[in-house]
Amino acid sequence: MIILPAIDIKDGNCVRLQKGVYSTAQKVADSPYETAKCFSDAGAEWMHMVDLNGAKDAKLINADLIADVAKTSGLKVEVGGGIRNMQAVEYYLSRGIDRVILGSAAVKNPQLVIDSVREYGDKIAVGIDAKDGMVRAEGWLDNSEINYIELAKRMEDVGVRTIIFTDIDCDGMLSGPNLKQLDDLTHEVGCNIIASGGVAVLKDIINLSDLDIYGAICGKSIYSGTLDLKQAIEMTKKI
């Protein structure tokens, strides 16, 4: 299993939210560049980055900063937030981003997912964010009538190989990931599943590994000190 430390960008700053609520944004680091270097020094190979302003406004807002931080870091990077058209997909991939995450588009514009996967294959991932099992979009502000497993099946059918799943109620809460929903998801689709939200301590990493989860995104746990990134990465190599 791979560990993906996270940098969420809002108004140019590294922040964390609680349950996706923008008013809870808390600055957690002085510099995204220094943060990315710390991730690299700890042994990370991948980094997860989100343009929170972009996710809310449905367009690229912090894209230049994200692309530059990614390039400077030397890490493999996946990016989500505000990617609503092929131009945005191409923007990131042409600047060395390794994987682009389509979230709201999977609900509202599935043709974009189809076209992107056809053009870029495994460089396209889909982010599925759910509350009470139902998918949300537009920076988690917009409800849908689609169950997260149903959406995952649709995405697998059009060729998506990687899904990032977030239980919104777990995100930023350090309460542990939703193992039940993740386990159900891994049994329903054959995609690589990356768990996002709730990871707090090493035990959570072990639990995810036991479910044969492909990857785990870690954000608040790293910034708050409940999870030692280097220790977590070293442990996954032994499991």
Phi, psi and chi 1 to 4 in degrees:
 res  aa     phi    psi   chi1   chi2   chi3   chi4
   1 MET       -  140.7 -171.8  173.2   76.1      -
   2 ILE  -100.1  146.4   61.2  172.1      -      -
   3 ILE  -103.0  129.0  -55.7  -67.3      -      -
   4 LEU  -117.1   95.6  -60.2   94.9      -      -
   5 PRO   -63.7  148.1   23.4  -32.4      -      -
   6 ALA  -116.3  143.8      -      -      -      -
   7 ILE  -126.4  115.9  -66.6  178.8      -      -
   8 ASP  -102.6  128.9  -69.6   -3.3      -      -
   9 ILE  -109.1  125.3  -59.4  -68.6      -      -
  10 LYS  -134.5  123.3 -178.7  177.6 -177.7  -69.8
  11 ASP    55.8   35.1  -55.5  -32.4      -      -
  12 GLY    82.1   -0.9      -      -      -      -
  13 ASN  -110.7  154.3  -64.9  -47.6      -      -
  14 CYS   -78.8  119.6  -64.0      -      -      -
  15 VAL  -134.9  168.6  -55.6      -      -      -
  16 ARG  -130.7  146.6  -65.6  -59.5  -60.1  166.0
  17 LEU  -111.5  164.5  -52.4 -178.4      -      -
  18 GLN  -111.4  121.3  -69.3 -174.5  -11.2      -
  19 LYS    54.5   28.1  -61.5 -174.6  179.6 -178.7
  20 GLY    75.7    9.2      -      -      -      -
  21 VAL   -84.8  118.4  178.6      -      -      -
  22 TYR   -64.8  -29.4  -81.5   66.3      -      -
  23 SER   -70.2  -11.4   61.7      -      -      -
  24 THR   -91.9    4.0   66.8      -      -      -
  25 ALA   -54.4  128.6      -      -      -      -
  26 GLN  -129.6  126.8  177.5 -176.7    7.4      -
  27 LYS   -67.3  129.8 -173.9  175.4  178.9  179.5
  28 VAL  -118.4   -6.5  -68.5      -      -      -
  29 ALA  -156.4  152.8      -      -      -      -
  30 ASP   -76.3  -33.4  -70.1  -28.9      -      -
  31 SER  -144.3  128.4  164.2      -      -      -
  32 PRO   -65.0  -28.1   20.9  -31.6      -      -
  33 TYR   -67.7  -46.8  -65.8   93.4      -      -
  34 GLU   -66.2  -37.7  -67.6  176.3    6.8      -
  35 THR   -63.2  -45.1  -57.3      -      -      -
  36 ALA   -62.0  -37.9      -      -      -      -
  37 LYS   -65.2  -39.4 -175.7  178.8 -174.7  -56.2
  38 CYS   -61.8  -40.1  -71.0      -      -      -
  39 PHE   -60.9  -46.2  -67.0  164.3      -      -
  40 SER   -62.8  -43.6  178.3      -      -      -
  41 ASP   -62.8  -28.2  -70.7  -13.6      -      -
  42 ALA   -80.6   -5.8      -      -      -      -
  43 GLY   102.9    6.7      -      -      -      -
  44 ALA   -65.0  145.1      -      -      -      -
  45 GLU  -107.5  -27.0  -62.6  179.5    1.9      -
  46 TRP  -120.8  155.5  -83.3   89.0      -      -
  47 MET  -139.3  141.5  178.4  166.2   62.5      -
  48 HIS  -107.4  126.0  174.3   86.5      -      -
  49 MET  -127.6  141.8  -60.4 -170.2   72.5      -
  50 VAL  -132.3  133.7  177.7      -      -      -
  51 ASP   -91.3   96.0 -179.9   -9.2      -      -
  52 LEU   -66.7  -39.5  -70.1  174.9      -      -
  53 ASN   -61.6  -41.1  -62.3  105.1      -      -
  54 GLY   -63.3  -41.2      -      -      -      -
  55 ALA   -61.2  -38.9      -      -      -      -
  56 LYS   -76.8  -38.1 -171.5  174.8 -177.9  179.9
  57 ASP   -96.0   -0.5  -64.7  -16.9      -      -
  58 ALA    61.3   35.8      -      -      -      -
  59 LYS  -160.7  164.3   59.7 -176.1  179.1 -179.8
  60 LEU   -71.7  125.1  -56.5 -172.7      -      -
  61 ILE  -116.3  -52.4  -57.4  -68.1      -      -
  62 ASN  -103.7   24.3  -63.9  -68.1      -      -
  63 ALA   -62.8  -41.6      -      -      -      -
  64 ASP   -61.9  -44.1  -69.4  -14.4      -      -
  65 LEU   -63.5  -45.9  173.5   61.2      -      -
  66 ILE   -61.1  -45.7  -73.0  172.5      -      -
  67 ALA   -62.5  -37.9      -      -      -      -
  68 ASP   -71.8  -41.3 -165.1   50.0      -      -
  69 VAL   -61.3  -43.6  171.0      -      -      -
  70 ALA   -60.7  -46.3      -      -      -      -
  71 LYS   -62.6  -44.1  179.7 -179.8  178.3 -179.5
  72 THR   -67.5  -31.9  -55.2      -      -      -
  73 SER   -68.5  -31.2   73.2      -      -      -
  74 GLY    76.7    2.5      -      -      -      -
  75 LEU   -89.9  160.7  -61.9  169.2      -      -
  76 LYS   -74.3  138.6  -64.0  177.9 -177.6  177.9
  77 VAL  -134.5  135.7  177.8      -      -      -
  78 GLU  -111.8  144.3   63.2  177.8   26.2      -
  79 VAL  -133.8  138.5  175.2      -      -      -
  80 GLY  -136.7  167.8      -      -      -      -
  81 GLY   110.6  105.5      -      -      -      -
  82 GLY    81.5   10.9      -      -      -      -
  83 ILE   -90.4   97.7  -56.3  168.4      -      -
  84 ARG  -118.4   -1.9  -57.8  -68.2 -161.2  -84.3
  85 ASN  -150.3  170.3   52.8   52.2      -      -
  86 MET   -64.8  -30.9 -169.4   62.9   85.7      -
  87 GLN   -62.6  -39.5  -70.7   74.8   23.2      -
  88 ALA   -68.1  -41.2      -      -      -      -
  89 VAL   -57.5  -49.3  173.3      -      -      -
  90 GLU   -65.6  -34.3  -67.8  167.9  -11.6      -
  91 TYR   -56.0  -52.2  173.3   90.8      -      -
  92 TYR   -69.5  -46.0  -81.5  123.5      -      -
  93 LEU   -66.3  -30.9  -66.2  179.8      -      -
  94 SER   -74.2  -12.5   68.5      -      -      -
  95 ARG  -107.8   19.6  -76.0  160.9  176.9   77.5
  96 GLY    91.4    2.1      -      -      -      -
  97 ILE   -66.1  136.7  -63.0  -59.2      -      -
  98 ASP   -84.3  -29.7  -63.9  -85.0      -      -
  99 ARG  -150.1  132.1 -170.3  157.6   58.3 -144.2
 100 VAL  -105.5  135.3  165.6      -      -      -
 101 ILE  -104.8  119.7  -55.5  163.8      -      -
 102 LEU   -97.8  123.3  -60.0  176.8      -      -
 103 GLY  -112.2  -80.5      -      -      -      -
 104 SER   -58.5  -33.5  -61.5      -      -      -
 105 ALA   -61.4  -29.7      -      -      -      -
 106 ALA   -64.4  -28.7      -      -      -      -
 107 VAL   -88.5  -45.6  177.3      -      -      -
 108 LYS   -98.9  -19.8  -59.4 -162.5  167.9 -173.3
 109 ASN  -145.9   65.5 -176.0   12.2      -      -
 110 PRO   -59.4  -22.1   16.1  -28.4      -      -
 111 GLN   -63.4  -32.3 -171.3   60.9   45.8      -
 112 LEU   -63.5  -40.7  174.8   61.8      -      -
 113 VAL   -61.9  -46.3  179.8      -      -      -
 114 ILE   -58.9  -48.4  -66.0  168.9      -      -
 115 ASP   -65.0  -40.3  -66.5  -17.7      -      -
 116 SER   -67.9  -43.0  -62.0      -      -      -
 117 VAL   -64.9  -39.6  170.8      -      -      -
 118 ARG   -61.2  -37.5 -176.5 -178.6  -61.9  127.8
 119 GLU   -84.3  -38.3 -177.4   72.7   21.0      -
 120 TYR  -122.2   -3.9  -63.8  110.2      -      -
 121 GLY    58.6 -125.2      -      -      -      -
 122 ASP   -69.7   -6.5  -71.9  -13.9      -      -
 123 LYS   -77.0   -3.5  -70.6 -177.2  176.5  -66.5
 124 ILE  -109.1  126.9  -55.6  -60.1      -      -
 125 ALA  -120.4  161.3      -      -      -      -
 126 VAL  -119.0  131.1  163.7      -      -      -
 127 GLY   -95.9  122.7      -      -      -      -
 128 ILE  -113.5  113.7  -62.4  179.7      -      -
 129 ASP  -112.6  124.8  -52.3  -40.4      -      -
 130 ALA  -132.0  149.1      -      -      -      -
 131 LYS  -125.7  122.6 -175.3  175.7  177.2   63.6
 132 ASP    56.2   33.7  -60.4  -37.0      -      -
 133 GLY    84.0   -6.4      -      -      -      -
 134 MET  -105.0  138.0  -56.3  -54.7  -70.9      -
 135 VAL   -71.4  140.6  175.9      -      -      -
 136 ARG  -118.0  155.9  -74.2 -159.0  172.1 -173.7
 137 ALA  -136.3 -178.7      -      -      -      -
 138 GLU    53.0   59.1  -54.0  -60.5  -16.3      -
 139 GLY    65.8   28.8      -      -      -      -
 140 TRP    72.6   12.2  -60.6   -5.7      -      -
 141 LEU   -93.0  -14.4  -58.0  174.9      -      -
 142 ASP  -116.4  120.1 -166.9    0.5      -      -
 143 ASN   -76.7  154.6  -65.1  -34.5      -      -
 144 SER  -130.0  177.8   79.0      -      -      -
 145 GLU  -110.4   24.5  -60.2  -60.2  -40.3      -
 146 ILE  -110.6  128.3  -54.3  173.6      -      -
 147 ASN   -72.0  145.9  178.0  -89.1      -      -
 148 TYR   -62.4  -34.6   76.1  103.8      -      -
 149 ILE   -71.6  -38.4  -71.7  178.4      -      -
 150 GLU   -61.8  -43.3  173.6   59.4   30.3      -
 151 LEU   -65.0  -41.2 -178.0   58.2      -      -
 152 ALA   -59.6  -41.2      -      -      -      -
 153 LYS   -64.3  -41.3  -71.8  179.5  175.7  179.2
 154 ARG   -61.5  -41.7  -66.2 -177.5 -166.3  178.4
 155 MET   -68.4  -40.2  -65.2  -60.2   98.7      -
 156 GLU   -61.8  -38.3 -177.4  177.5   35.5      -
 157 ASP   -63.6  -27.3  -73.0  -15.7      -      -
 158 VAL   -97.5    7.7  -59.6      -      -      -
 159 GLY   105.5    3.0      -      -      -      -
 160 VAL   -67.2  132.6  172.7      -      -      -
 161 ARG  -107.5  -16.7  -65.9  -61.5  -52.0  141.3
 162 THR  -130.0  129.1  -58.7      -      -      -
 163 ILE  -124.1  129.1  -70.3  174.0      -      -
 164 ILE  -100.4  116.0  -65.2  100.7      -      -
 165 PHE  -108.3  129.3  174.7   70.1      -      -
 166 THR  -124.1  125.8  -54.9      -      -      -
 167 ASP   -88.3  109.7  175.6    4.1      -      -
 168 ILE   -56.5  -36.4  -66.8  171.1      -      -
 169 ASP   -65.8  -18.5  -77.1  -28.0      -      -
 170 CYS   -92.0  -21.3  -66.3      -      -      -
 171 ASP   -65.6  126.8 -171.4   71.7      -      -
 172 GLY    72.4   11.0      -      -      -      -
 173 MET  -104.4   -9.8  -59.8  -53.4  -66.0      -
 174 LEU    54.6   36.4  -61.6  179.7      -      -
 175 SER  -106.3    5.6   56.8      -      -      -
 176 GLY    92.4  147.6      -      -      -      -
 177 PRO   -72.2  162.6   24.2  -31.0      -      -
 178 ASN   -81.8   87.9 -169.1  -38.5      -      -
 179 LEU   -65.2  -34.2  -61.1  175.3      -      -
 180 LYS   -63.6  -49.3  173.5   65.4  166.6   62.2
 181 GLN   -65.8  -38.0  -71.8 -174.1  -16.9      -
 182 LEU   -66.2  -42.1  -73.9  161.5      -      -
 183 ASP   -62.9  -44.3 -169.5   33.6      -      -
 184 ASP   -59.0  -42.8  -69.7  -15.2      -      -
 185 LEU   -64.0  -43.6 -174.8   57.7      -      -
 186 THR   -65.4  -25.0   60.1      -      -      -
 187 HIS   -85.9  -13.7  -76.8   89.6      -      -
 188 GLU   -99.8  -25.7  -67.6  -70.7  -17.1      -
 189 VAL  -131.8  157.7  -63.5      -      -      -
 190 GLY   -98.9   10.0      -      -      -      -
 191 CYS   -71.3  159.9  -55.5      -      -      -
 192 ASN   -70.3  125.6  -68.5  -32.9      -      -
 193 ILE  -106.6  125.5  -55.7  -61.2      -      -
 194 ILE  -107.5  123.6  -63.0  176.8      -      -
 195 ALA   -86.8  134.8      -      -      -      -
 196 SER  -134.4  132.3  173.2      -      -      -
 197 GLY   102.8  122.2      -      -      -      -
 198 GLY    97.9  -17.0      -      -      -      -
 199 VAL   -60.8  125.4  171.9      -      -      -
 200 ALA  -124.1  -41.7      -      -      -      -
 201 VAL  -137.8  173.7  -66.3      -      -      -
 202 LEU   -58.3  -35.0  -81.0  175.5      -      -
 203 LYS   -58.4  -35.1  177.3   60.4  175.3  173.1
 204 ASP   -64.5  -38.0  -65.1  -35.9      -      -
 205 ILE   -64.9  -42.7  -59.2  -64.0      -      -
 206 ILE   -62.2  -43.9  -64.8  170.3      -      -
 207 ASN   -61.5  -41.0  -70.4  -20.6      -      -
 208 LEU   -66.8  -40.3  -68.8  172.1      -      -
 209 SER   -62.6  -37.2 -178.9      -      -      -
 210 ASP   -63.4  -25.8  -71.9  -16.2      -      -
 211 LEU   -86.2    1.5  -64.3 -178.8      -      -
 212 ASP    63.0   37.5 -159.4   25.6      -      -
 213 ILE   -73.3  139.7  -64.5  -66.8      -      -
 214 TYR   -70.6  -40.3  168.1   75.3      -      -
 215 GLY  -155.1  161.6      -      -      -      -
 216 ALA  -134.2  126.9      -      -      -      -
 217 ILE   -89.6  131.0  -66.6  168.9      -      -
 218 CYS  -125.7  124.6  -54.9      -      -      -
 219 GLY  -125.7  -82.7      -      -      -      -
 220 LYS   -59.5  -34.2 -171.3  173.0 -177.8  177.9
 221 SER   -61.3  -35.1   57.1      -      -      -
 222 ILE   -72.0  -46.8  -63.9  171.7      -      -
 223 TYR   -67.2  -33.1  -64.2  110.9      -      -
 224 SER   -86.3  -13.3   65.0      -      -      -
 225 GLY    90.4    6.3      -      -      -      -
 226 THR   -78.1  -17.6   64.6      -      -      -
 227 LEU  -129.0  126.7 -177.5   73.1      -      -
 228 ASP   -88.2  113.3 -177.1  -75.7      -      -
 229 LEU   -59.5  -46.0  177.8   59.1      -      -
 230 LYS   -60.9  -43.7 -176.7  175.3 -178.0  179.8
 231 GLN   -63.3  -41.6 -173.1  178.8   14.2      -
 232 ALA   -64.6  -42.7      -      -      -      -
 233 ILE   -64.6  -43.7  -68.3  169.6      -      -
 234 GLU   -64.3  -36.1  -70.5  175.1  -10.7      -
 235 MET   -67.7  -39.0 -171.9 -177.8   68.6      -
 236 THR   -64.1  -25.3   58.9      -      -      -
 237 LYS   -74.5  -18.6  -66.4  177.3 -179.5  178.8
 238 LYS   -96.9  -19.6  -59.9  174.1 -177.5  178.0
 239 ILE   -73.1      -  -62.6  175.1      -      -
